[in-house]
Amino acid sequence: MNTFLFATNNLHKLNEIRSMAGSRFVVWGLKDVHFTGEIPEKELTLEGNAMGKARYLYHRMILNHSVQHLITGIFADDTGLEVEALHGAPGVFSARYSGDHFPSEQERSASNVRKLLQEMKDTRNRKARFRTVIAYISKEEEKLFEGIVNGHIIETPRGNNGFGYDPVFVPEGYTKTFAEMTEEEKNSISHRAKAFQQFLSYLYDKILLP
């Protein structure tokens, strides 16, 4: 069984990816390899951040002889909410839009949503899109995969599922926010799902078919 290391401690994202991968691949998170350090996110683009995280973790795992032989490849993602009226903001800074220091991911997300709605309080143009970039690295190659979903930002959060900006984002063609959808509904249309499906298709063709 091919095992891939996902550069995340976010259980929501990890479970989302695992449910999509099914039984075809094993996906580990950082806790599975006992990685507790901080992965730098210093780039100014989603592509740069995703590849930077993947490369950083790849080189760290090369030095970890207890797990390096178990891992087929390493991947990292970066996602940004790009709001048209805010000239693409918060974009690459989406996760830390309202700051870096919060006791929990839930409080960070709530603060980010509050800031976004405040910035858009007098804005009639509510168009936005989520964009995810996945960077994959192995001993043979580096690859990038992208997924985009268009939609709009509502004025009041709705729903208790998902994470991040999900309670205020309604994808194009739907009336529910991402946070009102079931995991299965969201996985069928989300930006991360689109990027990961491209990634999975690539792995299937490259690794499983031969």
C-alpha positions in Angstrom: 0.0 0.0 0.0 1.4 3.4 -1.0 1.6 5.9 1.9 1.6 9.6 1.5 2.4 12.2 4.1 0.2 15.3 4.2 1.8 18.3 5.8 -1.0 19.2 8.1 -2.1 18.9 11.7 -5.6 20.1 10.7 -7.9 17.1 11.4 -10.7 18.6 9.3 -8.5 18.7 6.2 -6.9 15.3 7.0 -10.3 13.6 7.4 -11.6 15.3 4.2 -8.6 14.0 2.2 -8.7 10.5 3.7 -12.4 10.1 2.9 -11.7 11.0 -0.7 -8.7 8.7 -1.0 -10.7 5.8 0.3 -8.8 2.5 0.3 -6.6 3.3 -2.6 -3.9 5.1 -0.6 -2.9 5.6 3.0 -2.7 9.3 4.1 -0.7 10.2 7.2 -0.8 13.6 8.9 2.1 15.1 10.8 1.1 13.5 14.1 1.4 10.1 12.5 5.2 10.7 12.1 5.5 12.6 15.4 6.4 15.8 13.7 5.9 18.7 16.1 7.9 21.6 14.6 6.6 24.6 12.7 6.6 24.5 8.9 7.5 27.9 7.5 4.9 29.8 5.4 6.8 32.8 4.1 5.9 32.9 0.4 3.5 35.4 -1.1 1.6 33.0 -3.4 -0.4 29.8 -2.7 1.9 27.9 -5.1 5.0 29.1 -3.3 3.6 28.3 0.1 2.4 24.9 -0.8 5.7 23.9 -2.5 7.7 25.4 0.3 5.9 23.4 2.9 6.3 20.2 0.9 10.0 20.7 0.3 10.7 21.6 4.0 9.0 18.5 5.2 10.5 16.3 2.5 14.0 17.3 3.6 13.1 16.8 7.2 11.8 13.3 6.5 15.0 12.4 4.6 16.8 12.8 7.9 14.2 10.7 9.8 15.4 7.2 8.9 12.6 5.5 10.9 9.9 6.7 8.5 11.5 7.8 5.2 11.4 4.3 3.7 7.6 4.0 4.5 6.6 7.1 2.6 6.0 7.2 -1.2 5.7 11.0 -1.3 4.8 14.1 0.6 2.2 16.7 -0.2 1.2 20.0 1.2 -1.7 22.4 0.4 -2.4 26.1 0.6 -5.8 27.5 0.3 -6.9 31.1 -0.1 -10.3 32.9 -0.1 -10.0 35.5 -2.9 -12.7 38.2 -2.6 -13.2 40.3 -5.8 -14.1 43.5 -4.0 -11.0 43.2 -1.8 -8.8 42.8 -4.8 -8.1 39.1 -4.0 -7.7 39.5 -0.3 -7.3 37.7 2.1 -5.7 35.3 -0.4 -2.5 33.7 0.7 -3.1 35.3 4.2 -6.5 33.7 4.7 -5.5 31.5 7.6 -3.9 34.4 9.5 -6.1 37.3 8.2 -6.9 38.6 11.7 -3.6 37.6 13.4 -1.4 34.6 14.4 -2.0 34.0 18.0 -5.2 32.3 19.0 -6.0 29.6 21.6 -7.6 27.3 19.1 -8.4 26.9 15.4 -12.1 27.6 16.1 -11.3 31.0 17.6 -8.9 31.9 14.8 -11.6 31.0 12.2 -14.3 33.0 14.0 -12.0 36.0 14.2 -11.1 35.8 10.5 -14.7 35.6 9.6 -15.6 38.6 11.7 -12.8 40.7 10.1 -13.9 39.6 6.6 -17.5 40.6 7.2 -16.4 43.9 8.7 -14.2 44.6 5.6 -17.2 43.9 3.4 -19.9 45.6 5.4 -20.6 48.3 2.8 -19.8 46.1 -0.2 -22.5 45.1 -2.7 -20.2 43.0 -4.8 -20.0 39.7 -2.8 -18.2 37.6 -5.4 -15.5 35.4 -4.1 -13.7 32.2 -4.9 -11.8 29.5 -2.9 -8.6 28.3 -4.5 -6.5 25.4 -3.3 -3.0 24.5 -4.6 -1.5 21.1 -3.7 2.2 20.6 -4.1 3.6 17.0 -4.3 7.2 16.0 -3.9 8.9 12.6 -4.2 12.5 11.5 -4.9 11.6 11.6 -8.6 9.6 14.9 -9.1 7.7 17.9 -7.9 4.1 18.7 -9.1 1.4 21.2 -8.6 -2.4 20.7 -8.7 -5.1 23.4 -8.5 -8.8 23.5 -7.6 -11.1 26.5 -7.8 -14.7 27.0 -6.7 -16.6 30.3 -7.4 -19.3 31.7 -5.1 -20.2 34.6 -2.9 -19.9 35.8 0.7 -23.1 36.1 2.7 -23.6 38.7 5.5 -24.3 36.4 8.4 -22.6 33.0 9.1 -24.7 29.9 8.7 -24.0 26.3 9.5 -21.8 24.3 12.0 -19.9 22.0 9.7 -16.6 22.6 7.9 -14.0 25.1 9.1 -12.4 28.5 8.2 -14.7 30.7 6.1 -17.1 27.9 5.3 -20.0 29.5 7.3 -20.0 32.6 5.0 -19.2 31.1 1.6 -22.0 29.9 -0.7 -20.7 28.1 -3.8 -22.1 29.1 -7.2 -25.3 27.2 -8.1 -26.1 26.4 -4.4 -28.1 28.1 -1.6 -26.3 26.4 1.3 -23.0 27.6 2.7 -20.1 25.1 2.9 -20.8 24.9 6.6 -24.4 23.8 6.0 -23.4 20.9 3.7 -22.6 17.4 4.7 -19.0 16.3 4.3 -20.0 14.2 1.3 -21.8 17.2 -0.3 -18.8 19.5 0.2 -16.3 17.0 -1.0 -18.1 16.6 -4.2 -17.7 20.3 -5.2 -15.0 22.0 -3.0 -11.8 23.6 -4.2 -9.8 21.2 -2.1 -11.7 18.3 -3.5 -11.1 19.4 -7.1 -7.3 19.8 -6.5 -7.1 16.5 -4.6 -9.1 14.6 -7.3 -6.5 15.9 -9.8 -3.7 14.7 -7.5 -5.4 11.3 -6.9 -5.9 10.8 -10.7 -2.2 11.6 -11.2 -1.1 9.1 -8.5 -3.5 6.5 -9.8 -2.1 6.8 -13.4 1.5 7.0 -12.3 1.7 4.5 -9.4 -1.2 2.1 -9.5 -1.6 1.4 -13.2 1.9 0.3 -14.0 
